Amino acid sequence: MLGGVLLLAQILSLTGLVGDWAADIERLTQSKIIVMRLSPGELPADEPHRSVARKHFSDPVFLQMFSAAQALSLNPNGPAGPFQYIFLNAKLAPQDQGALNGLLGHELGHLWIRALGYPTPRYATGEAGCLSVATGDALQHILMRGEMDRRGIEWRSGSVNQLELALAKMKEPLPKEPVKTPRCQMLAQISLWLDVDLGLKEKDWSHREEFLQLLGKRFPAVAEQGRILSKELAEVNLADKDVHRRELQRVFTQLKGFAVTQVN
Ligand SMILES: [Zn+2]
């Protein structure tokens, strides 16, 4: 039947260390984690996952974010809803089991932080959504890396693979006409700066310094913001919920101030 082919998204069951973590989060939240590998625009066959995916994939901003990401996590009804989702982008998520475990660990980390009741920025559509994501990532990634290390979930090699690709892209010659970088992308670059600066040491990635220097040369304003936030976040205990809330507000205010000075 031409044009009527039903593409079935693949539902994955988690085992090993990531499976243990998923089970802990499910116990905490009393809700099931559904992991699916699907291409942007593809829908799972069964309800209610099909309706949930359809609702989010019909939002152009969500679809754009998903198309550019390896994975996204989502709890559509808040932490107490019956299901939480991890959508793996079939076009970008790694096939390799080790790298995939690191990616799943990352997404579980976001769900874990919500399950523990840390304050999180409210997701909004459009550019405000990018600001929420960048603010949340700046703080959450720090806690998540610590927890992945505690649980023995290897995340560095997959992360370094992605960074090597980003580094190669940055080394490509610049177009002759200057191109304005969209605000959302600038915010994502600040998150990336923080991930590399705070998350990886020279022994983890030999190109760490080269990457930060090149990113700073290409986007001086990103590096400036990255340095300010990095220094601040390295000195606070984000595991403390009051500190976490205060820092969330500070980082949000600072990134917003940065974003409004950038012309799209
Ligand atoms: Zn993240």
Boltz pocket constraint, residues with backbone or C-beta under 6 A from the ligand:
constraints:
  - pocket:
      binder: B
      contacts: [[A, 106], [A, 110], [A, 137], [A, 141]]
      max_distance: 6.0
